[in-house]
């Protein structure tokens, strides 16, 4: 009986090692194809769109509030600040016709399939198919 227990333990350890190697190879292959970068990019875009939608909701509530004593801009920025969305990380532009929110330049969402550079104030970019644009 003891020999069977010893063999079972060895088989278990070998199985665990093989599973770890297989999991590592899957992660490496996903990383090589850029799936992780693309997923991160999609999450960043979704997060930015959620912040924009939330800011639009705050703007609409402030615009329709007849008992509001403060300006629409202050109400929207205060609502965003309550949710830790501040001018430090986001470009927040509130007008009488709406609100736009985008990430600041140093934390801007970047497409992993796109390269870009700036010359004399103009930003040029190329996507993965090397189609250029300004």
Secondary structure as the mmCIF struct_conf table of DSSP 4:
data_model
#
loop_
_struct_conf.conf_type_id
_struct_conf.id
_struct_conf.beg_label_comp_id
_struct_conf.beg_label_asym_id
_struct_conf.beg_label_seq_id
_struct_conf.end_label_comp_id
_struct_conf.end_label_asym_id
_struct_conf.end_label_seq_id
HELX_RH_AL_P HELX_RH_AL_P1 UNK A 2 UNK A 32
TURN_TY1_P TURN_TY1_P1 UNK A 33 UNK A 34
HELX_RH_AL_P HELX_RH_AL_P2 UNK A 35 UNK A 64
TURN_TY1_P TURN_TY1_P2 UNK A 66 UNK A 67
BEND BEND1 UNK A 70 UNK A 70
HELX_RH_AL_P HELX_RH_AL_P3 UNK A 72 UNK A 82
TURN_TY1_P TURN_TY1_P3 UNK A 83 UNK A 84
TURN_TY1_P TURN_TY1_P4 UNK A 87 UNK A 89
STRN STRN1 UNK A 90 UNK A 94
BEND BEND2 UNK A 96 UNK A 97
STRN STRN2 UNK A 99 UNK A 103
HELX_RH_3T_P HELX_RH_3T_P1 UNK A 105 UNK A 107
TURN_TY1_P TURN_TY1_P5 UNK A 112 UNK A 113
STRN STRN3 UNK A 115 UNK A 119
TURN_TY1_P TURN_TY1_P6 UNK A 120 UNK A 121
STRN STRN4 UNK A 122 UNK A 126
TURN_TY1_P TURN_TY1_P7 UNK A 128 UNK A 129
STRN STRN5 UNK A 132 UNK A 133
#
